[in-house]
């Protein structure tokens, strides 16, 4: 049996080799919630959450699968999709349905906006204090399409 820290994605730096206390507290709370619902907080779910928590790139299910597979070699893409759906339904992650039919995933579930580059498909969070006319201003200034 692998330790939880063995499930960390390789993108974690040596300094960040341990999940943060906040992250582990959230995992423990989720584990309790899942238990009350007759579900388990599996190693696969923890690995997916860790990958999303360590990334601001809003990876696709395929990207998450490739990262998880490095630590859990026998995991299937179907397992990743099922667990992403469960984590989404529990409001632990956001599923961003892009206009091009491709879903991307975000660990940050707070209310925030995203911008998508219409040329390279790069997806980023938008950090703004004043949201007035954000769609028009952002699209004009960046060439991105505002999604939500």
N, C-alpha and C positions, 0 to 999 in steps of 0.2 A: 504494500500500500504506500503510495506516495504521500509525502507531507504536503500540506496546503501550500507552503512556500515553494515547493518544487513545481507547482502549476503556474508560476509567474511567467508571463511572456518574456522572450529574450530582449525585448525593447526596454525593459526596466534596467536602469543603470545600477551600478553596484550600491550607490547611496540609497536607491529606492528598492533594494532587493527584498525588503519586507513590506507587506501591505500596510498602509497607514492605519492608525488606530481608528480613525473615522470609518475607513472602509471595512475593517473587521467588525466594528460595532454594527454597521449596517448589515453585513452578512449575518451576524448573529441574530439581529432582529428579524431579518427575513427568514432565517432558519426556523425561528420560533413561530412566525406567521405560517410558514409552510407546514410545520408540524401540526398546528391547529387545524389546518385544512386537509390533513391526511396526505400531504406531499412531503418530499425530502429535498433538502438543499444539497444537491449532488456535487461531486467534484467537477463535473462538466459545467454546471451552472456557475460555480465559483470561478472556474477558469474563464468563462465567457465574460462574466462581470469584471474580472481583473483586467482582461484585455481591453474592454471598453473603458474602464476607469483610467487606464494608462494612456489612452489615445484621444487626440482631438481631431483625428482624421475622418471620423464617421465611417468606419469600415463597412463593407458589404458582408453578407453572410459567408460568402466564399473567402473573403479576407480573414474573417474571424476563424473560420474552419482551418485555414492554413496555419494560423498561429496556435490554435488549440491542439492541432494534430502534432505539433512539435513536442508537446508535453504529454498528450494522451494519444498515442499513435493509432489506436484501434477505433477512435471515434469516427462516426460517419457524418456526412454532410446533412443527412436527414435528422440526426440527433441534434446538430447545431441549430437547424431551422426550428425544430420542435421546442428546444429550450429558449431560443430567442422569442418565440411566440408566447411561451409561459412567462418569461421575464417581462415582456411587453404588457401582457394582460395583467400582471401584478403591479404595473406602473413603476417598475424598477429601471427600465430603459425606454427610450423613445425609438419608434420605428419611423423613419422619414421616408415617405413614399414620394419619390421624385417623379417629375412629369415624364421622364423617359422610361418609366416602368421598373426602375431599379430601386430597391429599398436599401437604405443605409441606416446605421444604428448609432445612438448617442447615449452615453451614460448620464449626461446632464439632463435631468428631468425638470429642471426649473424652467419657467417661461422665458424663452429667448428666441431670437430670430436666426435664420440661416441664410446664407447667400451661396448661390451656385454659379460658377463660371460657365457660361454657355459655350465657351471654346474648349476648355480642357476638363470640364466636369469636376473641378476641385470644389469641395463643399466646406464652408467655414461658418463658425459662429459669428454673430455680429454683436459687438458690445457697444451699445449706445445708451446715452441717458435720456435723450429726447427722441421719441418715436414719431413725431409729427412728420408726415409725408416721407417716411423712411423708404417706402418702396420706390417712389420716384427718385428721391435723392440718391439712394444707393445704386439703383440701376444706372442712372446717368453718370455717377462718379466712377463706377467700377466695371461696368459691362456685365455685371452679374444679374441674375434673376432672383428676386426675393421670394422665398418659398413659404415661410410662415413667421 
